[in-house]
Amino acid sequence: MPLAVKWACGGQRDIDLSQIDALVVAFPEDAERADVTQIVTTLNEMASGRESLQEFLGAGLNGRQVAQLCSAALSLNIDWVTPEQLILDDESGIPDEQKAAWGKFYGVVEGFQ
């Protein structure tokens, strides 16, 4: 979901998708087990623009909240992810700056609840 938010906010979808594609090519069996193709399809459908943010967050967001969410989402990066981490949902290899960025993103989302 965070990548869909990033993409809906104008984030570099092509960069993220090329990183995901590299994982799929390098580790096709792991990618198949993790159902990466379906995940990417779902993310693309969800990220159809800022108006979709309310839809998949299930909340009515005002302009300030959308700006906060987009600011946090645009800092997210997945270039540290390995296939094993993807399959196991393991964040042990995440760089400190990305750990902070993901924490900020989830903090913004939790603040809306």
N, CA, C and O atoms as a printed pandas DataFrame, in Angstrom:
     atom_number atom_name residue_name chain_id  residue_number  x_coord  y_coord  z_coord
0              1         N          MET        A               1    0.800   -1.193    0.000
1              2        CA          MET        A               1    0.000    0.000    0.000
2              3         C          MET        A               1    0.847    1.262    0.000
3              4         O          MET        A               1    0.496    2.204   -0.710
4              5         N          PRO        A               2    1.946    1.341    0.756
5              6        CA          PRO        A               2    2.732    2.574    0.727
6              7         C          PRO        A               2    3.232    2.948   -0.670
7              8         O          PRO        A               2    3.259    4.128   -1.019
8              9         N          LEU        A               3    3.627    1.957   -1.470
9             10        CA          LEU        A               3    4.075    2.286   -2.821
10            11         C          LEU        A               3    2.929    2.829   -3.664
11            12         O          LEU        A               3    3.137    3.725   -4.482
12            13         N          ALA        A               4    1.738    2.306   -3.480
13            14        CA          ALA        A               4    0.589    2.824   -4.224
14            15         C          ALA        A               4    0.339    4.278   -3.847
15            16         O          ALA        A               4    0.009    5.095   -4.707
16            17         N          VAL        A               5    0.493    4.604   -2.572
17            18        CA          VAL        A               5    0.338    5.998   -2.139
18            19         C          VAL        A               5    1.415    6.856   -2.796
19            20         O          VAL        A               5    1.129    7.929   -3.326
20            21         N          LYS        A               6    2.652    6.375   -2.756
21            22        CA          LYS        A               6    3.757    7.110   -3.375
22            23         C          LYS        A               6    3.456    7.377   -4.843
23            24         O          LYS        A               6    3.629    8.500   -5.317
24            25         N          TRP        A               7    3.008    6.356   -5.567
25            26        CA          TRP        A               7    2.727    6.501   -6.987
26            27         C          TRP        A               7    1.542    7.426   -7.218
27            28         O          TRP        A               7    1.555    8.223   -8.156
28            29         N          ALA        A               8    0.521    7.333   -6.381
29            30        CA          ALA        A               8   -0.645    8.205   -6.516
30            31         C          ALA        A               8   -0.259    9.667   -6.297
31            32         O          ALA        A               8   -0.906   10.575   -6.819
32            33         N          CYS        A               9    0.799    9.882   -5.522
33            34        CA          CYS        A               9    1.272   11.238   -5.225
34            35         C          CYS        A               9    2.271   11.743   -6.264
35            36         O          CYS        A               9    2.790   12.851   -6.132
36            37         N          GLY        A              10    2.542   10.951   -7.283
37            38        CA          GLY        A              10    3.456   11.367   -8.331
38            39         C          GLY        A              10    4.861   10.830   -8.185
39            40         O          GLY        A              10    5.774   11.283   -8.875
40            41         N          GLY        A              11    5.050    9.866   -7.292
41            42        CA          GLY        A              11    6.364    9.265   -7.097
42            43         C          GLY        A              11    6.822    8.493   -8.311
43            44         O          GLY        A              11    6.021    8.174   -9.190
44            45         N          GLN        A              12    8.091    8.194   -8.367
45            46        CA          GLN        A              12    8.710    7.551   -9.516
46            47         C          GLN        A              12    8.339    6.073   -9.612
47            48         O          GLN        A              12    9.099    5.206   -9.181
48            49         N          ARG        A              13    7.191    5.798  -10.169
49            50        CA          ARG        A              13    6.696    4.437  -10.326
50            51         C          ARG        A              13    7.671    3.603  -11.155
51            52         O          ARG        A              13    7.927    2.443  -10.832
52            53         N          ASP        A              14    8.215    4.190  -12.221
53            54        CA          ASP        A              14    9.095    3.432  -13.109
54            55         C          ASP        A              14   10.359    2.955  -12.397
55            56         O          ASP        A              14   10.849    1.862  -12.680
56            57         N          ILE        A              15   10.889    3.755  -11.483
57            58        CA          ILE        A              15   12.083    3.346  -10.731
58            59         C          ILE        A              15   11.747    2.181   -9.807
59            60         O          ILE        A              15   12.474    1.188   -9.770
60            61         N          ASP        A              16   10.659    2.297   -9.069
61            62        CA          ASP        A              16   10.247    1.219   -8.171
62            63         C          ASP        A              16    9.957   -0.057   -8.958
63            64         O          ASP        A              16   10.367   -1.146   -8.555
64            65         N          LEU        A              17    9.251    0.078  -10.075
65            66        CA          LEU        A              17    8.924   -1.104  -10.884
66            67         C          LEU        A              17   10.170   -1.744  -11.473
67            68         O          LEU        A              17   10.231   -2.968  -11.587
68            69         N          SER        A              18   11.168   -0.949  -11.851
69            70        CA          SER        A              18   12.399   -1.546  -12.383
70            71         C          SER        A              18   13.136   -2.305  -11.287
71            72         O          SER        A              18   13.759   -3.331  -11.561
72            73         N          GLN        A              19   13.074   -1.814  -10.046
73            74        CA          GLN        A              19   13.690   -2.539   -8.932
74            75         C          GLN        A              19   12.951   -3.843   -8.661
75            76         O          GLN        A              19   13.572   -4.872   -8.395
76            77         N          ILE        A              20   11.632   -3.797   -8.729
77            78        CA          ILE        A              20   10.838   -5.014   -8.545
78            79         C          ILE        A              20   11.109   -5.993   -9.691
79            80         O          ILE        A              20   11.276   -7.190   -9.460
80            81         N          ASP        A              21   11.153   -5.484  -10.920
81            82        CA          ASP        A              21   11.432   -6.347  -12.073
82            83         C          ASP        A              21   12.793   -7.021  -11.955
83            84         O          ASP        A              21   12.941   -8.190  -12.312
84            85         N          ALA        A              22   13.784   -6.294  -11.460
85            86        CA          ALA        A              22   15.121   -6.874  -11.283
86            87         C          ALA        A              22   15.073   -8.031  -10.292
87            88         O          ALA        A              22   15.740   -9.047  -10.489
88            89         N          LEU        A              23   14.291   -7.882   -9.231
89            90        CA          LEU        A              23   14.128   -8.966   -8.266
90            91         C          LEU        A              23   13.441  -10.170   -8.912
91            92         O          LEU        A              23   13.837  -11.315   -8.691
92            93         N          VAL        A              24   12.420   -9.903   -9.702
93            94        CA          VAL        A              24   11.682  -10.986  -10.357
94            95         C          VAL        A              24   12.584  -11.749  -11.315
95            96         O          VAL        A              24   12.560  -12.979  -11.344
96            97         N          VAL        A              25   13.375  -11.032  -12.096
97            98        CA          VAL        A              25   14.275  -11.669  -13.052
98            99         C          VAL        A              25   15.363  -12.468  -12.330
99           100         O          VAL        A              25   15.684  -13.587  -12.730
100          101         N          ALA        A              26   15.920  -11.898  -11.281
101          102        CA          ALA        A              26   17.011  -12.555  -10.558
102          103         C          ALA        A              26   16.535  -13.755   -9.748
103          104         O          ALA        A              26   17.269  -14.727   -9.571
104          105         N          PHE        A              27   15.292  -13.677   -9.256
105          106        CA          PHE        A              27   14.786  -14.716   -8.365
106          107         C          PHE        A              27   13.350  -15.087   -8.752
107          108         O          PHE        A              27   12.419  -14.814   -7.994
108          109         N          PRO        A              28   13.164  -15.704   -9.921
109          110        CA          PRO        A              28   11.805  -15.960  -10.411
110          111         C          PRO        A              28   10.975  -16.881   -9.520
111          112         O          PRO        A              28    9.772  -16.670   -9.368
112          113         N          GLU        A              29   11.597  -17.892   -8.936
113          114        CA          GLU        A              29   10.836  -18.797   -8.070
114          115         C          GLU        A              29   10.343  -18.077   -6.819
115          116         O          GLU        A              29    9.195  -18.243   -6.407
116          117         N          ASP        A              30   11.215  -17.282   -6.225
117          118        CA          ASP        A              30   10.817  -16.518   -5.037
118          119         C          ASP        A              30    9.729  -15.510   -5.386
119          120         O          ASP        A              30    8.777  -15.325   -4.629
120          121         N          ALA        A              31    9.879  -14.865   -6.533
121          122        CA          ALA        A              31    8.879  -13.885   -6.962
122          123         C          ALA        A              31    7.526  -14.552   -7.177
123          124         O          ALA        A              31    6.484  -13.989   -6.843
124          125         N          GLU        A              32    7.556  -15.764   -7.743
125          126        CA          GLU        A              32    6.305  -16.487   -7.955
126          127         C          GLU        A              32    5.662  -16.862   -6.623
127          128         O          GLU        A              32    4.451  -16.721   -6.448
128          129         N          ARG        A              33    6.482  -17.341   -5.685
129          130        CA          ARG        A              33    5.953  -17.688   -4.351
130          131         C          ARG        A              33    5.359  -16.472   -3.649
131          132         O          ARG        A              33    4.348  -16.580   -2.955
132          133         N          ALA        A              34    5.987  -15.323   -3.830
133          134        CA          ALA        A              34    5.497  -14.094   -3.193
134          135         C          ALA        A              34    4.359  -13.462   -3.986
135          136         O          ALA        A              34    3.776  -12.473   -3.543
136          137         N          ASP        A              35    4.033  -14.021   -5.156
137          138        CA          ASP        A              35    2.977  -13.513   -6.037
138          139         C          ASP        A              35    3.207  -12.039   -6.380
139          140         O          ASP        A              35    2.289  -11.221   -6.332
140          141         N          VAL        A              36    4.454  -11.727   -6.725
141          142        CA          VAL        A              36    4.853  -10.357   -7.008
142          143         C          VAL        A              36    4.054   -9.759   -8.165
143          144         O          VAL        A              36    3.688   -8.585   -8.117
144          145         N          THR        A              37    3.781  -10.550   -9.200
145          146        CA          THR        A              37    3.030  -10.036  -10.347
146          147         C          THR        A              37    1.668   -9.515   -9.912
147          148         O          THR        A              37    1.257   -8.434  -10.332
148          149         N          GLN        A              38    0.967  -10.269   -9.078
149          150        CA          GLN        A              38   -0.344   -9.830   -8.599
150          151         C          GLN        A              38   -0.218   -8.612   -7.702
151          152         O          GLN        A              38   -1.063   -7.718   -7.750
152          153         N          ILE        A              39    0.818   -8.564   -6.890
153          154        CA          ILE        A              39    1.037   -7.413   -6.010
154          155         C          ILE        A              39    1.234   -6.152   -6.843
155          156         O          ILE        A              39    0.639   -5.116   -6.545
156          157         N          VAL        A              40    2.058   -6.228   -7.878
157          158        CA          VAL        A              40    2.314   -5.067   -8.736
158          159         C          VAL        A              40    1.041   -4.645   -9.452
159          160         O          VAL        A              40    0.758   -3.452   -9.554
160          161         N          THR        A              41    0.274   -5.602   -9.946
161          162        CA          THR        A              41   -0.992   -5.288  -10.609
162          163         C          THR        A              41   -1.925   -4.552   -9.659
163          164         O          THR        A              41   -2.528   -3.545  -10.032
164          165         N          THR        A              42   -2.045   -5.044   -8.449
165          166        CA          THR        A              42   -2.909   -4.419   -7.448
166          167         C          THR        A              42   -2.427   -3.010   -7.112
167          168         O          THR        A              42   -3.231   -2.081   -7.034
168          169         N          LEU        A              43   -1.121   -2.848   -6.912
169          170        CA          LEU        A              43   -0.570   -1.524   -6.612
170          171         C          LEU        A              43   -0.853   -0.541   -7.736
171          172         O          LEU        A              43   -1.218    0.607   -7.484
172          173         N          ASN        A              44   -0.685   -0.988   -8.971
173          174        CA          ASN        A              44   -0.959   -0.118  -10.117
174          175         C          ASN        A              44   -2.420    0.301  -10.169
175          176         O          ASN        A              44   -2.724    1.454  -10.476
176          177         N          GLU        A              45   -3.321   -0.617   -9.874
177          178        CA          GLU        A              45   -4.749   -0.294   -9.875
178          179         C          GLU        A              45   -5.083    0.701   -8.769
179          180         O          GLU        A              45   -5.895    1.606   -8.965
180          181         N          MET        A              46   -4.455    0.530   -7.609
181          182        CA          MET        A              46   -4.726    1.408   -6.477
182          183         C          MET        A              46   -4.173    2.812   -6.706
183          184         O          MET        A              46   -4.741    3.788   -6.218
184          185         N          ALA        A              47   -3.088    2.917   -7.434
185          186        CA          ALA        A              47   -2.386    4.182   -7.581
186          187         C          ALA        A              47   -2.825    4.948   -8.819
187          188         O          ALA        A              47   -1.998    5.352   -9.637
188          189         N          SER        A              48   -4.120    5.144   -8.950
189          190        CA          SER        A              48   -4.624    5.806  -10.150
190          191         C          SER        A              48   -4.714    7.318   -9.994
191          192         O          SER        A              48   -5.311    7.983  -10.841
192          193         N          GLY        A              49   -4.148    7.870   -8.953
193          194        CA          GLY        A              49   -4.159    9.313   -8.721
194          195         C          GLY        A              49   -4.492    9.639   -7.289
195          196         O          GLY        A              49   -4.887    8.764   -6.519
196          197         N          ARG        A              50   -4.332   10.896   -6.931
197          198        CA          ARG        A              50   -4.557   11.311   -5.541
198          199         C          ARG        A              50   -5.967   11.011   -5.057
199          200         O          ARG        A              50   -6.182   10.728   -3.879
200          201         N          GLU        A              51   -6.931   11.073   -5.980
201          202        CA          GLU        A              51   -8.315   10.789   -5.572
202          203         C          GLU        A              51   -8.476    9.358   -5.089
203          204         O          GLU        A              51   -9.398    9.063   -4.329
204          205         N          SER        A              52   -7.592    8.466   -5.519
205          206        CA          SER        A              52   -7.683    7.079   -5.079
206          207         C          SER        A              52   -7.187    6.885   -3.649
207          208         O          SER        A              52   -7.446    5.848   -3.039
208          209         N          LEU        A              53   -6.479    7.872   -3.113
209          210        CA          LEU        A              53   -5.956    7.742   -1.748
210          211         C          LEU        A              53   -7.080    7.491   -0.750
211          212         O          LEU        A              53   -6.968    6.608    0.100
212          213         N          GLN        A              54   -8.157    8.254   -0.846
213          214        CA          GLN        A              54   -9.281    8.079    0.070
214          215         C          GLN        A              54   -9.895    6.703   -0.077
215          216         O          GLN        A              54  -10.317    6.084    0.900
216          217         N          GLU        A              55   -9.938    6.232   -1.321
217          218        CA          GLU        A              55  -10.552    4.943   -1.603
218          219         C          GLU        A              55   -9.860    3.801   -0.867
219          220         O          GLU        A              55  -10.520    3.027   -0.175
220          221         N          PHE        A              56   -8.543    3.686   -1.006
221          222        CA          PHE        A              56   -7.900    2.538   -0.398
222          223         C          PHE        A              56   -7.444    2.770    1.025
223          224         O          PHE        A              56   -7.055    1.822    1.706
224          225         N          LEU        A              57   -7.482    4.003    1.492
225          226        CA          LEU        A              57   -7.238    4.235    2.911
226          227         C          LEU        A              57   -8.538    4.128    3.698
227          228         O          LEU        A              57   -8.525    3.958    4.918
228          229         N          GLY        A              58   -9.650    4.230    2.996
229          230        CA          GLY        A              58  -10.939    4.123    3.654
230          231         C          GLY        A              58  -11.237    5.315    4.532
231          232         O          GLY        A              58  -11.956    5.196    5.524
232          233         N          ALA        A              59  -10.684    6.480    4.170
233          234        CA          ALA        A              59  -10.897    7.675    4.989
234          235         C          ALA        A              59  -11.047    8.886    4.088
235          236         O          ALA        A              59  -10.452    8.959    3.012
236          237         N          GLY        A              60  -11.843    9.823    4.542
237          238        CA          GLY        A              60  -11.951   11.091    3.837
238          239         C          GLY        A              60  -10.787   11.971    4.249
239          240         O          GLY        A              60  -10.653   12.307    5.426
240          241         N          LEU        A              61   -9.953   12.345    3.312
241          242        CA          LEU        A              61   -8.784   13.162    3.614
242          243         C          LEU        A              61   -8.990   14.572    3.081
243          244         O          LEU        A              61   -9.501   14.767    1.979
244          245         N          ASN        A              62   -8.584   15.550    3.882
245          246        CA          ASN        A              62   -8.629   16.920    3.387
246          247         C          ASN        A              62   -7.315   17.232    2.678
247          248         O          ASN        A              62   -6.401   16.407    2.681
248          249         N          GLY        A              63   -7.209   18.397    2.077
249          250        CA          GLY        A              63   -6.033   18.764    1.311
250          251         C          GLY        A              63   -4.749   18.735    2.122
251          252         O          GLY        A              63   -3.706   18.317    1.618
252          253         N          ARG        A              64   -4.814   19.174    3.369
253          254        CA          ARG        A              64   -3.631   19.171    4.229
254          255         C          ARG        A              64   -3.180   17.747    4.516
255          256         O          ARG        A              64   -1.984   17.459    4.508
256          257         N          GLN        A              65   -4.124   16.862    4.768
257          258        CA          GLN        A              65   -3.787   15.463    5.048
258          259         C          GLN        A              65   -3.183   14.785    3.816
259          260         O          GLN        A              65   -2.230   14.016    3.938
260          261         N          VAL        A              66   -3.730   15.064    2.638
261          262        CA          VAL        A              66   -3.165   14.500    1.411
262          263         C          VAL        A              66   -1.731   14.992    1.237
263          264         O          VAL        A              66   -0.849   14.216    0.870
264          265         N          ALA        A              67   -1.496   16.269    1.497
265          266        CA          ALA        A              67   -0.148   16.823    1.378
266          267         C          ALA        A              67    0.806   16.153    2.364
267          268         O          ALA        A              67    1.939   15.834    2.003
268          269         N          GLN        A              68    0.363   15.937    3.604
269          270        CA          GLN        A              68    1.190   15.254    4.605
270          271         C          GLN        A              68    1.514   13.838    4.158
271          272         O          GLN        A              68    2.662   13.401    4.229
272          273         N          LEU        A              69    0.500   13.131    3.699
273          274        CA          LEU        A              69    0.669   11.748    3.278
274          275         C          LEU        A              69    1.621   11.660    2.084
275          276         O          LEU        A              69    2.510   10.809    2.055
276          277         N          CYS        A              70    1.434   12.526    1.121
277          278        CA          CYS        A              70    2.300   12.514   -0.062
278          279         C          CYS        A              70    3.735   12.872    0.306
279          280         O          CYS        A              70    4.675   12.266   -0.208
280          281         N          SER        A              71    3.909   13.833    1.174
281          282        CA          SER        A              71    5.256   14.209    1.600
282          283         C          SER        A              71    5.979   13.022    2.220
283          284         O          SER        A              71    7.155   12.790    1.940
284          285         N          ALA        A              72    5.284   12.282    3.049
285          286        CA          ALA        A              72    5.889   11.108    3.692
286          287         C          ALA        A              72    6.109    9.981    2.689
287          288         O          ALA        A              72    7.139    9.309    2.734
288          289         N          ALA        A              73    5.160    9.768    1.788
289          290        CA          ALA        A              73    5.245    8.653    0.837
290          291         C          ALA        A              73    6.347    8.850   -0.190
291          292         O          ALA        A              73    6.987    7.880   -0.595
292          293         N          LEU        A              74    6.579   10.070   -0.614
293          294        CA          LEU        A              74    7.565   10.318   -1.665
294          295         C          LEU        A              74    8.991   10.028   -1.217
295          296         O          LEU        A              74    9.886    9.917   -2.055
296          297         N          SER        A              75    9.219    9.905    0.087
297          298        CA          SER        A              75   10.551    9.586    0.611
298          299         C          SER        A              75   10.825    8.085    0.638
299          300         O          SER        A              75   11.956    7.668    0.887
300          301         N          LEU        A              76    9.810    7.276    0.386
301          302        CA          LEU        A              76    9.963    5.828    0.488
302          303         C          LEU        A              76   10.779    5.266   -0.663
303          304         O          LEU        A              76   10.701    5.743   -1.795
304          305         N          ASN        A              77   11.564    4.241   -0.352
305          306        CA          ASN        A              77   12.433    3.623   -1.337
306          307         C          ASN        A              77   12.479    2.124   -1.063
307          308         O          ASN        A              77   12.432    1.698    0.091
308          309         N          ILE        A              78   12.571    1.329   -2.120
309          310        CA          ILE        A              78   12.635   -0.127   -1.936
310          311         C          ILE        A              78   13.907   -0.734   -2.505
311          312         O          ILE        A              78   13.969   -1.946   -2.711
312          313         N          ASP        A              79   14.924    0.084   -2.764
313          314        CA          ASP        A              79   16.123   -0.464   -3.392
314          315         C          ASP        A              79   16.937   -1.370   -2.476
315          316         O          ASP        A              79   17.893   -1.998   -2.931
316          317         N          TRP        A              80   16.590   -1.449   -1.230
317          318        CA          TRP        A              80   17.271   -2.305   -0.253
318          319         C          TRP        A              80   16.642   -3.689   -0.149
319          320         O          TRP        A              80   17.217   -4.576    0.482
320          321         N          VAL        A              81   15.484   -3.890   -0.748
321          322        CA          VAL        A              81   14.730   -5.133   -0.586
322          323         C          VAL        A              81   15.365   -6.273   -1.385
323          324         O          VAL        A              81   15.720   -6.105   -2.552
324          325         N          THR        A              82   15.501   -7.425   -0.745
325          326        CA          THR        A              82   15.938   -8.651   -1.412
326          327         C          THR        A              82   14.719   -9.564   -1.544
327          328         O          THR        A              82   13.717   -9.348   -0.863
328          329         N          PRO        A              83   14.787  -10.570   -2.401
329          330        CA          PRO        A              83   13.643  -11.481   -2.532
330          331         C          PRO        A              83   13.277  -12.147   -1.203
331          332         O          PRO        A              83   12.097  -12.306   -0.890
332          333         N          GLU        A              84   14.283  -12.533   -0.429
333          334        CA          GLU        A              84   14.010  -13.178    0.855
334          335         C          GLU        A              84   13.252  -12.235    1.787
335          336         O          GLU        A              84   12.323  -12.647    2.481
336          337         N          GLN        A              85   13.655  -10.979    1.794
337          338        CA          GLN        A              85   12.969  -10.005    2.635
338          339         C          GLN        A              85   11.536   -9.799    2.165
339          340         O          GLN        A              85   10.622   -9.645    2.976
340          341         N          LEU        A              86   11.349   -9.797    0.858
341          342        CA          LEU        A              86   10.014   -9.623    0.299
342          343         C          LEU        A              86    9.100  -10.772    0.709
343          344         O          LEU        A              86    7.970  -10.549    1.144
344          345         N          ILE        A              87    9.585  -11.988    0.571
345          346        CA          ILE        A              87    8.787  -13.166    0.894
346          347         C          ILE        A              87    8.481  -13.240    2.389
347          348         O          ILE        A              87    7.351  -13.520    2.789
348          349         N          LEU        A              88    9.502  -12.985    3.207
349          350        CA          LEU        A              88    9.352  -13.123    4.658
350          351         C          LEU        A              88    8.840  -11.854    5.335
351          352         O          LEU        A              88    8.650  -11.828    6.551
352          353         N          ASP        A              89    8.615  -10.796    4.539
353          354        CA          ASP        A              89    8.229   -9.503    5.096
354          355         C          ASP        A              89    9.241   -9.083    6.169
355          356         O          ASP        A              89    8.872   -8.624    7.250
356          357         N          ASP        A              90   10.519   -9.252    5.839
357          358        CA          ASP        A              90   11.639   -9.005    6.750
358          359         C          ASP        A              90   12.247   -7.641    6.446
359          360         O          ASP        A              90   12.676   -7.389    5.320
360          361         N          GLU        A              91   12.284   -6.774    7.426
361          362        CA          GLU        A              91   12.833   -5.436    7.242
362          363         C          GLU        A              91   14.199   -5.277    7.887
363          364         O          GLU        A              91   14.633   -4.154    8.146
364          365         N          SER        A              92   14.889   -6.392    8.153
365          366        CA          SER        A              92   16.150   -6.322    8.881
366          367         C          SER        A              92   17.263   -5.615    8.112
367          368         O          SER        A              92   18.187   -5.094    8.735
368          369         N          GLY        A              93   17.207   -5.578    6.797
369          370        CA          GLY        A              93   18.264   -4.948    6.018
370          371         C          GLY        A              93   17.983   -3.510    5.632
371          372         O          GLY        A              93   18.714   -2.932    4.827
372          373         N          ILE        A              94   16.954   -2.931    6.184
373          374        CA          ILE        A              94   16.553   -1.584    5.792
374          375         C          ILE        A              94   17.563   -0.549    6.311
375          376         O          ILE        A              94   17.905   -0.562    7.493
376          377         N          PRO        A              95   18.038    0.338    5.444
377          378        CA          PRO        A              95   18.948    1.397    5.884
378          379         C          PRO        A              95   18.243    2.342    6.874
379          380         O          PRO        A              95   17.023    2.502    6.837
380          381         N          ASP        A              96   19.024    2.951    7.739
381          382        CA          ASP        A              96   18.455    3.818    8.775
382          383         C          ASP        A              96   17.572    4.927    8.215
383          384         O          ASP        A              96   16.510    5.212    8.769
384          385         N          GLU        A              97   18.006    5.561    7.109
385          386        CA          GLU        A              97   17.210    6.667    6.560
386          387         C          GLU        A              97   15.873    6.160    6.017
387          388         O          GLU        A              97   14.866    6.866    6.078
388          389         N          GLN        A              98   15.867    4.939    5.488
389          390        CA          GLN        A              98   14.607    4.385    5.018
390          391         C          GLN        A              98   13.745    3.906    6.173
391          392         O          GLN        A              98   12.519    4.001    6.115
392          393         N          LYS        A              99   14.372    3.396    7.215
393          394        CA          LYS        A              99   13.614    3.018    8.411
394          395         C          LYS        A              99   12.867    4.244    8.941
395          396         O          LYS        A              99   11.698    4.154    9.317
396          397         N          ALA        A             100   13.552    5.382    8.968
397          398        CA          ALA        A             100   12.920    6.626    9.424
398          399         C          ALA        A             100   11.810    7.062    8.477
399          400         O          ALA        A             100   10.749    7.498    8.923
400          401         N          ALA        A             101   12.049    6.945    7.162
401          402        CA          ALA        A             101   11.037    7.345    6.172
402          403         C          ALA        A             101    9.784    6.486    6.276
403          404         O          ALA        A             101    8.667    7.002    6.237
404          405         N          TRP        A             102    9.969    5.166    6.408
405          406        CA          TRP        A             102    8.813    4.270    6.531
406          407         C          TRP        A             102    8.101    4.521    7.855
407          408         O          TRP        A             102    6.872    4.486    7.915
408          409         N          GLY        A             103    8.867    4.776    8.919
409          410        CA          GLY        A             103    8.250    5.094   10.212
410          411         C          GLY        A             103    7.426    6.367   10.138
411          412         O          GLY        A             103    6.330    6.435   10.694
412          413         N          LYS        A             104    7.951    7.376    9.454
413          414        CA          LYS        A             104    7.215    8.633    9.293
414          415         C          LYS        A             104    5.930    8.394    8.510
415          416         O          LYS        A             104    4.873    8.910    8.872
416          417         N          PHE        A             105    6.022    7.606    7.431
417          418        CA          PHE        A             105    4.833    7.322    6.629
418          419         C          PHE        A             105    3.751    6.664    7.485
419          420         O          PHE        A             105    2.604    7.112    7.500
420          421         N          TYR        A             106    4.125    5.599    8.197
421          422        CA          TYR        A             106    3.131    4.912    9.027
422          423         C          TYR        A             106    2.624    5.799   10.155
423          424         O          TYR        A             106    1.468    5.679   10.561
424          425         N          GLY        A             107    3.470    6.687   10.665
425          426        CA          GLY        A             107    3.040    7.628   11.691
426          427         C          GLY        A             107    1.988    8.590   11.162
427          428         O          GLY        A             107    1.025    8.901   11.863
428          429         N          VAL        A             108    2.159    9.061    9.938
429          430        CA          VAL        A             108    1.171    9.943    9.319
430          431         C          VAL        A             108   -0.149    9.203    9.152
431          432         O          VAL        A             108   -1.208    9.733    9.490
432          433         N          VAL        A             109   -0.089    7.982    8.633
433          434        CA          VAL        A             109   -1.309    7.191    8.432
434          435         C          VAL        A             109   -2.019    6.955    9.768
435          436         O          VAL        A             109   -3.233    7.132    9.869
436          437         N          GLU        A             110   -1.265    6.559   10.782
437          438        CA          GLU        A             110   -1.870    6.316   12.099
438          439         C          GLU        A             110   -2.452    7.581   12.688
439          440         O          GLU        A             110   -3.451    7.527   13.404
440          441         N          GLY        A             111   -1.843    8.723   12.398
441          442        CA          GLY        A             111   -2.361   10.001   12.885
442          443         C          GLY        A             111   -3.716   10.368   12.309
443          444         O          GLY        A             111   -4.448   11.166   12.895
444          445         N          PHE        A             112   -4.054    9.793   11.169
445          446        CA          PHE        A             112   -5.356   10.064   10.548
446          447         C          PHE        A             112   -6.477    9.256   11.181
447          448         O          PHE        A             112   -7.653    9.566   10.990
448          449         N          GLN        A             113   -6.122    8.225   11.930
449          450        CA          GLN        A             113   -7.158    7.326   12.480
450          451         C          GLN        A             113   -7.737    7.850   13.753
451          452         O          GLN        A             113   -8.615    7.215   14.338
